[in-house]
Amino acid sequence: MDFFLRTAWVVLFWLLIPTWAMAAQQDRPAPEVIMGWVERVDILPEGIQLKAKMDTGATTSSLNALNKQFFEQDGQEWIAFDIVDPENEQNTIRIKREITRYVRIIRHDGNHQRRPVVRIGLCMGDIYREAEMSLIDRSELTYQVLVGRNHMAGAILVDSARTHTQRPACP
């Protein structure tokens, strides 16, 4: 009887090993994609492609926003703003979003700045992420989009020696 019980336990153990291995494999997160410090991103659902600085030092992403107009829609606060058309810098493209909150930014000179924050979907390579972006006039900066850790966390690693490694290709 003792031999039978030991044999049954050994057989059961060997039958369960593939199940444990598959469960362990499913618990692993998807591998992170390596991107450069400058990448092309699509703003969705508008489908506007812009060059973006991938900035691991910034928590929140930010987007160039010109000619901001605040309005109310269905009892909620919204904002309409323009971004520079990447295909013709003389033109702008109008975007409208609901404001999710305001953020208070402390600038390098010690002054404070209050910025509206909206949810924006970004396609980076084949990764789609929707996250908050603060709206600010970035027209004096090189890139209209700054992608912060909130958009990259758990999915993107940044190689500071590379640029333009991926084209937006979200399904």
Secondary structure, 3 states (H helix, E strand, C coil): CHHHHHHHHHHHHHHHHHHHHHHHHHHCCCCCEEEEEEEEEEEECCCEEEEEEECCCCCCEEEECEEEEEEEECCEEEEEEEEECCCCCCCEEEEEEEEEEEEEEECCCCCEEEEEEEEEEEEECCEEEEEEEEEECCCCCCCCEEECHHHHCCCEEEEEEEECCCCCCCC
